[in-house]
Amino acid sequence: MQDIGAGPSDLRSLSDVEWFAGISDLGKAEGECHRLGHSHAALFLDRGPTLIVTFESSDEIANRHPDSLPVGFDLAKERKWSHLCLLARSDTWFRDKTVYAYFDQLVDAAFFEEFDQVVFYGAGMAGYAAAAYSATAPGATVILAAPQATLDPRITGWDPRFTEFRRLCFTDRYGYAPEMTEGAGDVYVIFDPEQNLDAMHAALFARAHVTLLPCRNLGRDIGRALEEMRIIRAILSAIGAGEFDATRFRTIYRARRNYIPYLQNLLARLDRDGRPYLAALLCRSVAERLNVPAFAMRLARLRQDLEAQGRKLPSRRR
């Protein structure tokens, strides 16, 4: 798929015709592609009895890496899983009658019943969509990263981030995402409780079958952080293998110990809390394990401050 794989800057600059042509090329080579109105497309790759359903926007794909492919594409190819990817050209929250109609057709054709296991995944806007459209595949596992529950101002009027998109209708079909997950199997919501608005949306998903997975200090863009830590593949792989739960997530999530943005957020939190001793321990660990000059320089300053107070760090255990 030459156009879609052209790179981040090229992907953003493609016209609608070029963008859909690129997706169509990949669909023809690997499976099939459906254009859904002016702003959406569906790419389906048929490879095996496990189906990964992902939702993504052009910007998310463009910001990822040079090959500019959907997040589940390589994983599905590697595992010989099937992959259904819903793509949006812009911030639509996938609120479009053509998308409704497409999922209606899948239900009428008993499409999801053909698979042994179905997994829905999305982050942010796409997390909303993954939750909303999971209603079409009862029993599916749903993994959501900082999803919005709705942009309906009657329910989430406290969220000022997306006011320009409140004109979208969230009160008709596939509308309120938390309710749409009620027929799902296990639902997992990953969010940073320090991000108050994300945490409030996450709380709206709370149900008996929903596991909230708070990830303190991970930041605003949870989906991107999971990808940059290279753990979204591990999460989807574990779910696809039927081996995922909160305990497994915490094991996978230990990758944050080597993720610089997380460590920077943690250091900033320790600074805000006035805990220089713990900040120094963190900086020493990062400087020694990951050889990050900024943390080494900060460690030197913290050592001086602690020594001025008559304190020093303990010797490293051999």
ABEGO torsion letter per residue (X at the ends): XAAAAAEAAAAAABBAAAAAAAAAAAAAAABBBBBBEAABBBBBBBABABBBBBBBBAAAAAAABAAGBBAAAAAAAAAGBBBBBBBBABBAGGBBAAAAAAAAAAAAAGAAAABABBBBBBBEAAAAAAAAAAAABBGBBBBBBGBBABABAAAAAABAAAAAAAABBAABBGABAAAAAAABBBBBBBBBAABAAAAAAAAAABBAABBBBBBBGAEABAAAAAAAAGAAAAAAAAAAAGABBAAAAAAAAAAAAABAAAAAAAAAAAAAAGBAAAAAAAAAAAAAAAGBAAAAAAAAAAAAAAAAAGBBBBBBBX
